[in-house]
Amino acid sequence: MKKVFLAAGLMMFAGVTLAAGKPCEELKSEIASKLDAKGVQGYTLDVVDRNDSAGKEVGTCEGGTKKIVYTRH
């Protein structure tokens, strides 16, 4: 019975951790490295509020409260 409670507790902790989402700067650097690997040049990645409509959304972070937008120069 203790194992069941332990497993349930661990699963609840993992769910909360996943719901928090990635930090924006970490996700932004991952996206930038993927774009650089594909040879994309002349772009900007910006972290904005979820409701901001500037640029093309390429990712969400911090539990969906912010998003990363891509703009090409």
Sequence and secondary structure as in RCSB ss.txt:
>XXXX:A:sequence
MKKVFLAAGLMMFAGVTLAAGKPCEELKSEIASKLDAKGVQGYTLDVVDRNDSAGKEVGTCEGGTKKIVYTRH
>XXXX:A:secstr
 HHHHHHHHHHHHHHHHHHH   HHHHHHHHHHHHHHTT  SEEEEEEETT   SEEEEEEGGGTEEEEEEE 
